[in-house]
Amino acid sequence: MRYLLVYSGEKNVKAGLKHYLKYPNKDISVMSDLFINTYGVKDKTRLSDEVLDAILDIYWEKFKVFDKLK
C-alpha cells in the first residue's frame, strides 16, 4: 500500500519495486525507519529482469488494492 501511495499507479509501482529489488538502499525505501532498523535492508536480487517482471506481475494481480478501495 505504501508503494501505491508513493508511486500512484501500476507502472510506477512495478518500476519502483524493481529498482529497489535490484538496488536496495535505505534512502529509496518506502518502509518506515523502525522496520528498516529492525530488519535491515534486503539483499540485492539475483533474479533476471524477465523473472523479476513476471514476479511483479503476479504480485500486482494478487495484492492490487484498486478493486478493494471504496
HELIX and SHEET records of a PDB file:
HELIX    1   1 ARG A    2  TYR A    7  1                                   6    
HELIX    2   2 GLU A   10  LYS A   22  1                                  13    
HELIX    3   3 LYS A   26  ILE A   28  5                                   3    
HELIX    4   4 ASP A   33  TYR A   39  1                                   7    
HELIX    5   5 ASP A   49  PHE A   63  1                                  15    
END                                                                             
